[in-house]
Amino acid sequence: MTTVETVKAYINQLCTEAGVDGEKAFSPDNNAWYFEKGSSTLELFFTSYEISDNSERTFLRCFSPIYPIPLDLPTRQELYHIALEINSRNMGVKIGTLAERGYMYAIGERDIEGMDYAEFVALINDVAFWSDHLDELLKSRFGEPESNLN
């Protein structure tokens, strides 16, 4: 059984391997870790919910901003259309938005049950790879954004 504490140890191990202090990468305000992998900025956090038998499932989620949500409605609709196509074609990542942040994100997530370190690293590497690839794709399609979190 993989616990939240085990996955936190994975996060700290990955931070150490990347030369990042895991404690400094953690934000208690957001209950999330933030660090860079390649040209991607990654946010890692846990989300849990109760399932029908009164037990809980916990997921590790990894978000990376890839493009700001355009204010122009036709451009925004085109961006959403492209995101839906990306979701149906690419493996290991999905595209989503957080309207309150004003950004589109590459998102990877996995139930922590049974997760080992290699699977954890694969999740992080997938999101970092796709984030880098997708932000370049969207920049080529829509132009350089006026503001970018990456």
RODO-2510 file (C-alpha; in nm, 4 decimals, decimal comma):
residues 150
     n   res          X          Y          Z
     1     m     0,0000     0,0000     0,0000
     2     t     0,1444     0,3339    -0,1049
     3     t     0,0761     0,6152     0,1397
     4     v     0,0792     0,9928     0,1037
     5     e     0,3950     0,9927     0,3177
     6     t     0,5618     0,7516     0,0737
     7     v     0,4791     0,9771    -0,2214
     8     k     0,6016     1,2816    -0,0272
     9     a     0,9314     1,0942     0,0128
    10     y     0,9311     1,0370    -0,3663
    11     i     0,8799     1,4104    -0,4199
    12     n     1,1668     1,4944    -0,1850
    13     q     1,3895     1,2357    -0,3552
    14     l     1,3132     1,3836    -0,6988
    15     c     1,3792     1,7347    -0,5684
    16     t     1,7126     1,6215    -0,4244
    17     e     1,8078     1,4556    -0,7542
    18     a     1,7217     1,7822    -0,9334
    19     g     1,9264     1,9898    -0,6882
    20     v     1,6173     2,1478    -0,5321
    21     d     1,5436     2,1654    -0,1597
    22     g     1,2104     1,9833    -0,1176
    23     e     1,1189     2,1966     0,1843
    24     k     1,1751     2,5170    -0,0128
    25     a     0,9770     2,3755    -0,3066
    26     f     0,6756     2,3157    -0,0799
    27     s     0,4172     2,5916    -0,0329
    28     p     0,2144     2,5400     0,2858
    29     d    -0,0332     2,8045     0,1661
    30     n    -0,1234     2,5925    -0,1378
    31     n    -0,0258     2,2549     0,0077
    32     a     0,1738     2,1953    -0,3120
    33     w     0,5293     2,1604    -0,4389
    34     y     0,6630     2,3844    -0,7170
    35     f     0,9760     2,3222    -0,9204
    36     e     1,1099     2,3333    -1,2730
    37     k     1,1910     2,0392    -1,4940
    38     g     1,3459     2,1448    -1,8224
    39     s     1,1533     2,4488    -1,9398
    40     s     0,8374     2,3447    -1,7529
    41     t     0,7148     2,4730    -1,4178
    42     l     0,5435     2,1919    -1,2277
    43     e     0,2931     2,2034    -0,9421
    44     l     0,2388     1,8796    -0,7478
    45     f    -0,0372     1,8221    -0,4954
    46     f    -0,2681     1,5552    -0,3538
    47     t    -0,6430     1,5339    -0,4025
    48     s    -0,8556     1,2839    -0,2103
    49     y    -1,2195     1,1892    -0,2241
    50     e    -1,4471     0,9391    -0,0572
    51     i    -1,5722     0,6444    -0,2603
    52     s    -1,8857     0,4373    -0,2144
    53     d    -1,7533     0,1997     0,0513
    54     n    -1,6567     0,4920     0,2793
    55     s    -1,2918     0,4560     0,1920
    56     e    -1,0784     0,7254     0,0380
    57     r    -0,8850     0,7420    -0,2890
    58     t    -0,5894     0,9764    -0,3070
    59     f    -0,4407     1,1035    -0,6312
    60     l    -0,1142     1,2788    -0,7001
    61     r    -0,1818     1,5570    -0,9494
    62     c     0,0768     1,7406    -1,1542
    63     f    -0,0115     2,0671    -1,3309
    64     s     0,2046     2,2729    -1,5637
    65     p     0,0878     2,6002    -1,7224
    66     i     0,1067     2,5945    -2,1013
    67     y    -0,0851     2,8962    -2,2315
    68     p    -0,2947     3,1851    -2,0997
    69     i    -0,6672     3,1714    -2,1702
    70     p    -0,7326     3,4377    -2,4356
    71     l    -0,9781     3,7134    -2,3515
    72     d    -1,0943     3,7251    -2,7147
    73     l    -1,3891     3,4804    -2,7383
    74     p    -1,3230     3,3429    -3,0920
    75     t    -0,9569     3,2805    -3,0067
    76     r    -1,0555     3,1192    -2,6764
    77     q    -1,3007     2,8880    -2,8546
    78     e    -1,0323     2,7881    -3,1053
    79     l    -0,7894     2,7191    -2,8198
    80     y    -1,0490     2,5014    -2,6439
    81     h    -1,1151     2,3132    -2,9686
    82     i    -0,7435     2,2411    -3,0067
    83     a    -0,7258     2,1312    -2,6406
    84     l    -1,0047     1,8785    -2,6984
    85     e    -0,8181     1,7403    -2,9990
    86     i    -0,4993     1,7162    -2,7920
    87     n    -0,6913     1,5292    -2,5203
    88     s    -0,8088     1,2684    -2,7697
    89     r    -0,4723     1,2204    -2,9416
    90     n    -0,2005     1,2344    -2,6769
    91     m    -0,1286     0,9819    -2,4036
    92     g    -0,0144     1,0489    -2,0498
    93     v    -0,1498     1,4029    -2,0292
    94     k    -0,4742     1,5926    -2,0466
    95     i    -0,5409     1,9607    -2,1002
    96     g    -0,7523     2,1577    -1,8575
    97     t    -0,8127     2,5104    -1,7391
    98     l    -0,8305     2,6819    -1,4063
    99     a    -1,0382     2,9877    -1,4869
   100     e    -0,9462     3,1631    -1,1631
   101     r    -0,5804     3,1430    -1,2674
   102     g    -0,6462     3,2338    -1,6310
   103     y    -0,4321     2,9535    -1,7716
   104     m    -0,4548     2,6294    -1,9637
   105     y    -0,2560     2,3457    -1,8059
   106     a    -0,0980     2,0157    -1,9010
   107     i    -0,2233     1,7790    -1,6311
   108     g    -0,1135     1,4347    -1,5213
   109     e    -0,2651     1,2453    -1,2326
   110     r    -0,2554     0,9007    -1,0816
   111     d    -0,4065     0,7177    -0,7884
   112     i    -0,1184     0,6733    -0,5443
   113     e    -0,2275     0,3167    -0,4616
   114     g     0,0507     0,0874    -0,5798
   115     m     0,2633     0,3734    -0,7140
   116     d     0,6356     0,3087    -0,7031
   117     y     0,9139     0,5591    -0,7591
   118     a     0,9561     0,4714    -1,1288
   119     e     0,5836     0,5315    -1,1926
   120     f     0,6017     0,8583    -1,0016
   121     v     0,8973     0,9773    -1,2110
   122     a     0,7209     0,8682    -1,5326
   123     l     0,4181     1,0822    -1,4390
   124     i     0,6380     1,3863    -1,3740
   125     n     0,8432     1,3310    -1,6899
   126     d     0,5285     1,2913    -1,9018
   127     v     0,3824     1,6197    -1,7795
   128     a     0,7141     1,8030    -1,8224
   129     f     0,7589     1,6642    -2,1758
   130     w     0,4048     1,7444    -2,2872
   131     s     0,4068     2,0850    -2,1210
   132     d     0,7183     2,1848    -2,3124
   133     h     0,5828     2,0426    -2,6385
   134     l     0,2319     2,1863    -2,6025
   135     d     0,3343     2,5361    -2,5012
   136     e     0,5501     2,5521    -2,8160
   137     l     0,2629     2,4180    -3,0270
   138     l     0,0209     2,6768    -2,8887
   139     k     0,2731     2,9603    -2,9261
   140     s     0,3221     2,8655    -3,2912
   141     r    -0,0545     2,8630    -3,3427
   142     f    -0,1596     3,1672    -3,1365
   143     g     0,1614     3,3657    -3,0969
   144     e     0,3741     3,4490    -2,7978
   145     p     0,1458     3,5197    -2,4995
   146     e     0,1560     3,8631    -2,3413
   147     s     0,2175     3,7060    -2,0020
   148     n     0,3349     3,3554    -1,9303
   149     l     0,3978     3,1712    -1,6045
   150     n     0,6662     2,9485    -1,7640
***
